[in-house]
Structure formats: C-alpha cells, structure tokens
Amino acid sequence: MQRATDPARWGPLSRYQLIKALADAHNRHEDYCARWGCRGTDAYLVAHQQLRSRYQQGLTIRLSALPWHAQQVAQRIQLQGVWA
C-alpha cells in the first residue's frame, strides 16, 4: 500500500517503524550508489544507528540530537518532533 503524497496526512511513525525505514533507506541508497558508481552518504546509517541505540536504551528520540545530514534524512522519512 502506498502512503498519501501529503506528508501531513501520514501521521507520525512509531519509533520502530522509523528506525526500520532508515535502515531500508540506507540499503536502497547503497544499492543505488553501487549501481551507478557514485559515492554515497552515511547519513541514513548514522541516523539509523543513533536512533536505534537510543530506542534500545529507552531514551527519548530527539531529531535535534542528530548530525545535520542525519536530521535531513530522518525528516524525509517523516520524523516530527520528539517521541518519549
């Protein structure tokens, strides 16, 4: 099932969904770079690892705590605000 094209209608992803989506995005990005011979970014991986670590420790997930590029990809994957 495809999501609506308007991100405001998506609603927030659960922490688990966000972490899984970031891991999937990282894998797709690596596949794309391998196919086209470009140099990829680690932003998806950094966001995934940091959020997964905080999630496993039961800590608050804050977008502002991520490095800038990781923030951008997390926003693209629909992370809004703070989840406890």
One Martini backbone bead per residue (centre of mass of N, CA, C, O) as a GRO file, in nm:
protein
   84
    1MET     BB    1   0.096   0.037   0.023
    2GLN     BB    2   0.050   0.365  -0.031
    3ARG     BB    3   0.122   0.670   0.050
    4ALA     BB    4   0.049   0.966   0.084
    5THR     BB    5   0.165   1.267  -0.060
    6ASP     BB    6   0.088   1.392   0.219
    7PRO     BB    7   0.265   1.410   0.510
    8ALA     BB    8   0.038   1.520   0.706
    9ARG     BB    9  -0.131   1.233   0.667
   10TRP     BB   10   0.053   1.010   0.803
   11GLY     BB   11   0.172   1.044   1.055
   12PRO     BB   12   0.340   0.910   1.293
   13LEU     BB   13   0.591   0.718   1.348
   14SER     BB   14   0.719   0.482   1.490
   15ARG     BB   15   1.014   0.408   1.610
   16TYR     BB   16   1.046   0.140   1.462
   17GLN     BB   17   0.964   0.237   1.178
   18LEU     BB   18   1.186   0.447   1.148
   19ILE     BB   19   1.434   0.264   1.182
   20LYS     BB   20   1.360   0.076   0.947
   21ALA     BB   21   1.344   0.296   0.725
   22LEU     BB   22   1.642   0.382   0.747
   23ALA     BB   23   1.766   0.110   0.676
   24ASP     BB   24   1.631   0.083   0.400
   25ALA     BB   25   1.745   0.348   0.281
   26HIS     BB   26   2.039   0.270   0.301
   27ASN     BB   27   2.026   0.022   0.116
   28ARG     BB   28   1.919   0.171  -0.136
   29HIS     BB   29   2.152   0.373  -0.157
   30GLU     BB   30   2.378   0.164  -0.195
   31ASP     BB   31   2.265   0.034  -0.448
   32TYR     BB   32   2.268   0.287  -0.622
   33CYS     BB   33   2.576   0.346  -0.597
   34ALA     BB   34   2.671   0.076  -0.712
   35ARG     BB   35   2.531   0.104  -0.989
   36TRP     BB   36   2.650   0.422  -1.050
   37GLY     BB   37   2.931   0.499  -0.904
   38CYS     BB   38   2.882   0.645  -0.640
   39ARG     BB   39   2.899   0.848  -0.360
   40GLY     BB   40   2.791   0.810  -0.056
   41THR     BB   41   2.599   0.833   0.237
   42ASP     BB   42   2.577   0.811   0.608
   43ALA     BB   43   2.308   0.931   0.714
   44TYR     BB   44   2.123   0.685   0.744
   45LEU     BB   45   2.309   0.521   0.932
   46VAL     BB   46   2.339   0.725   1.159
   47ALA     BB   47   2.041   0.753   1.227
   48HIS     BB   48   1.987   0.457   1.280
   49GLN     BB   49   2.198   0.405   1.507
   50GLN     BB   50   2.114   0.630   1.706
   51LEU     BB   51   1.813   0.556   1.735
   52ARG     BB   52   1.847   0.261   1.817
   53SER     BB   53   2.012   0.310   2.071
   54ARG     BB   54   1.800   0.486   2.218
   55TYR     BB   55   1.570   0.282   2.205
   56GLN     BB   56   1.715   0.048   2.364
   57GLN     BB   57   1.752   0.253   2.623
   58GLY     BB   58   1.481   0.434   2.651
   59LEU     BB   59   1.512   0.696   2.503
   60THR     BB   60   1.487   0.989   2.370
   61ILE     BB   61   1.386   1.108   2.050
   62ARG     BB   62   1.593   1.352   1.885
   63LEU     BB   63   1.645   1.536   1.614
   64SER     BB   64   1.857   1.753   1.730
   65ALA     BB   65   2.080   1.517   1.801
   66LEU     BB   66   2.147   1.504   1.517
   67PRO     BB   67   2.304   1.525   1.255
   68TRP     BB   68   2.226   1.709   0.991
   69HIS     BB   69   2.199   1.483   0.772
   70ALA     BB   70   2.028   1.299   0.955
   71GLN     BB   71   1.794   1.493   0.986
   72GLN     BB   72   1.709   1.507   0.689
   73VAL     BB   73   1.641   1.204   0.652
   74ALA     BB   74   1.440   1.184   0.886
   75GLN     BB   75   1.241   1.387   0.769
   76ARG     BB   76   1.186   1.233   0.509
   77ILE     BB   77   1.076   0.981   0.692
   78GLN     BB   78   0.903   1.112   0.922
   79LEU     BB   79   1.014   1.319   1.161
   80GLN     BB   80   0.834   1.462   1.440
   81GLY     BB   81   1.000   1.565   1.689
   82VAL     BB   82   0.906   1.393   1.992
   83TRP     BB   83   0.981   1.079   2.148
   84ALA     BB   84   0.953   0.871   2.441
   0.00000   0.00000   0.00000
